[in-house]
Amino acid sequence: MSPPSAPPGAPDRDPGLQPERTRLAWRRTTLTGAVIAVLAAKSALHGGPSTAAVVAAALCAVLWLGFLALAHRRIHALTASRPPVLVPRMAATAVLCVIALAVCGAALVL
């Protein structure tokens, strides 16, 4: 469901700081994923790389790159005066990437 369009000639809405807070949240989450991916790579290469560790590090990197692409699209969309609604498919993909990265991060700690 898309938001109602503004009447012709109506001024753009003043969104306040909400879009900026949302952009910052996307960036913080992307940075967290980057840290997890780097730690996974470091962990995989520490003490001689094993096949399982390299596969886990590669999976973390792919998940992070996927989330990075989604975040970039969303951050770019938030620059509009009336940003489009986040579609459920994109939201679900972002959530799955974050959860999978959290699991990888927990596996690194344990």
C-alpha positions as CSV (number, residue, x, y, z in Angstrom):
1,M,0.0,0.0,0.0
2,S,1.5,3.3,-1.1
3,P,1.1,6.5,0.8
4,P,-1.5,9.0,-0.5
5,S,-0.1,11.4,-3.0
6,A,0.0,15.1,-2.2
7,P,-2.4,17.4,-4.0
8,P,-0.9,19.2,-6.9
9,G,0.8,22.4,-5.8
10,A,1.1,21.3,-2.2
11,P,4.5,21.9,-0.6
12,D,6.7,19.0,0.2
13,R,6.2,17.6,3.7
14,D,8.8,18.4,6.4
15,P,9.9,15.0,7.6
16,G,12.0,16.4,10.5
17,L,14.9,14.3,11.5
18,Q,13.3,10.9,11.1
19,P,14.8,10.1,7.7
20,E,18.3,11.0,9.1
21,R,17.8,8.8,12.1
22,T,16.7,5.9,9.8
23,R,19.8,6.4,7.5
24,L,22.1,6.4,10.6
25,A,20.4,3.2,11.8
26,W,21.0,1.5,8.4
27,R,24.6,2.7,8.5
28,R,25.2,1.4,12.0
29,T,23.8,-2.0,11.2
30,T,26.0,-2.1,8.0
31,L,29.0,-1.2,10.1
32,T,28.2,-4.0,12.6
33,G,28.0,-6.5,9.8
34,A,31.3,-5.3,8.4
35,V,32.9,-5.9,11.8
36,I,31.5,-9.4,11.9
37,A,32.7,-10.2,8.4
38,V,36.2,-8.9,9.2
39,L,36.3,-10.9,12.4
40,A,35.1,-14.0,10.6
41,A,37.9,-13.6,8.0
42,K,40.5,-13.0,10.8
43,S,39.2,-16.1,12.7
44,A,39.3,-18.2,9.5
45,L,42.9,-17.3,8.8
46,H,44.2,-17.5,12.4
47,G,46.2,-20.6,13.0
48,G,46.0,-21.9,9.5
49,P,42.9,-21.8,7.4
50,S,40.5,-24.8,7.5
51,T,37.8,-25.4,4.9
52,A,35.0,-24.9,7.4
53,A,36.4,-21.6,8.7
54,V,36.9,-20.3,5.2
55,V,33.4,-21.3,4.1
56,A,32.0,-19.6,7.3
57,A,34.0,-16.4,6.6
58,A,32.9,-16.4,2.9
59,L,29.2,-16.8,4.0
60,C,29.6,-13.9,6.4
61,A,31.1,-11.8,3.6
62,V,28.3,-12.7,1.2
63,L,25.6,-11.9,3.9
64,W,27.3,-8.6,4.6
65,L,27.5,-7.7,0.9
66,G,23.8,-8.6,0.5
67,F,22.8,-6.4,3.4
68,L,25.1,-3.6,2.2
69,A,23.3,-3.6,-1.1
70,L,19.9,-3.5,0.6
71,A,21.0,-0.7,2.9
72,H,22.5,1.3,0.1
73,R,19.2,1.1,-1.8
74,R,17.2,2.1,1.3
75,I,19.5,5.0,2.3
76,H,19.3,6.3,-1.3
77,A,15.5,6.0,-1.3
78,L,15.4,8.1,2.0
79,T,16.8,11.1,0.2
80,A,13.4,11.7,-1.5
81,S,11.0,14.2,-0.1
82,R,8.4,11.4,0.2
83,P,10.4,8.1,0.5
84,P,8.7,5.0,-0.7
85,V,7.5,2.5,1.9
86,L,9.9,-0.3,2.7
87,V,8.5,-3.3,0.8
88,P,8.0,-6.5,2.9
89,R,10.3,-8.6,0.7
90,M,13.2,-6.2,1.2
91,A,12.5,-5.9,4.9
92,A,12.4,-9.7,5.3
93,T,15.7,-10.1,3.4
94,A,17.4,-7.5,5.5
95,V,16.1,-9.2,8.7
96,L,17.3,-12.6,7.5
97,C,20.8,-11.1,6.7
98,V,21.1,-9.5,10.1
99,I,20.0,-12.6,11.9
100,A,22.4,-14.8,9.9
101,L,25.2,-12.3,10.6
102,A,24.3,-12.4,14.3
103,V,24.5,-16.1,14.3
104,C,27.9,-15.9,12.7
105,G,29.0,-13.4,15.3
106,A,27.8,-15.6,18.1
107,A,29.7,-18.5,16.6
108,L,32.8,-16.4,16.6
109,V,32.5,-15.6,20.2
110,L,31.7,-19.1,21.3
